[in-house]
Amino acid sequence: MIAQNAHYNEKLAGVYEQMYPIGFDTTAAVEFLDGMLEPGGKVLELGIGTGRIALPLAERGHEVHGVDGSEAMLARLREKDPHGAITAALGDFTQPLTDFDESYDLVTLVLNTFFVAVSKEAQVACLRNARERLAPGGRFVLEAFDPSPYHVMEKPDFSMRYLNESTVMLDTLTVDKTQQLMVATHTIVDGGPPSTTHHVLRYAFPLEIDLLAELAGLRLVERWSGWYQEPYSVTSPRHVSVYERTD
Ligand SMILES: C[S@@+](CC[C@H](N)C(=O)[O-])C[C@H]1O[C@@H](n2cnc3c(N)ncnc32)[C@H](O)[C@@H]1O
């Protein structure tokens, strides 16, 4: 596994919302998160991206802050937020968050973004950041896939997705289960020179995330199979987990 984690570059940022179309799931996520907040609640999103979740939460009257490691993603967010409803900064959520010294009612880390921290140390550092920014009584919400099907993958996987009438994306996925690492490549084919990015994810199983969270001073409060609060079960492909501070 030699690939380095790539940030979302300009080209990938440009098709990001076609990779993850805004649909009922985003709406359900926003409903779920809004339901955890009092009116005018304070929210910090780690890996805020283009504001898929953050903008609708701000529209509901919450004060939303965010950090992201990609200037290209933040540029898209600013385009969608011309009045600056959201406060977002360039930064790495596995490093001390010096731009954010306030505390928040809700800290979020959604859409598998936790797994971009590619070692257990980096994952604990990320969880510590979440813990340190939580106000007393606040909640931390993490959404991630269940890695079970990937953990047993023996051969690289290849797939293709439609992005729009003139653009497709070629995806490859390789798993090293000894390190719990996945390397995904995304190649955008849009008529111009193809552009490939590599993403490394360090996947973790839900109970392992709970242990890492405990090391960071967080404890699990509830776990769902999705944003509609479906019961979490052996067949759940992912989980929405809610944590609180242990002190
Ligand atoms: C899958 S996207 C999710 C974006 C947004 N949360 C959403 O739900 O649409 C992951 C985001 O995390 C950002 N990211 C990746 N590693 C990061 C890091 N170490 N620190 C801050 N942001 C990071 C990426 O630039 C990208 O915008």
The ligand as an ORCA input file, in Angstrom:
! r2SCAN-3c Opt
* xyz 0 1
  C     -16.526     12.534      1.993
  S     -16.221     14.252      2.109
  C     -17.528     14.724      3.210
  C     -17.908     16.186      3.100
  C     -19.136     16.599      3.909
  N     -18.964     16.297      5.313
  C     -20.394     15.903      3.387
  O     -21.009     15.168      4.155
  O     -20.742     16.113      2.223
  C     -14.781     14.325      3.136
  C     -14.260     15.732      3.366
  O     -13.259     15.671      4.393
  C     -12.160     16.489      4.004
  N     -10.968     15.992      4.697
  C     -10.274     14.850      4.418
  N      -9.270     14.698      5.301
  C      -9.337     15.761      6.153
  C      -8.569     16.165      7.286
  N      -7.544     15.418      7.748
  N      -8.894     17.315      7.917
  C      -9.932     18.072      7.460
  N     -10.697     17.724      6.401
  C     -10.402     16.595      5.753
  C     -12.118     16.384      2.487
  O     -11.419     17.479      1.909
  C     -13.608     16.357      2.148
  O     -14.107     17.641      1.939
*
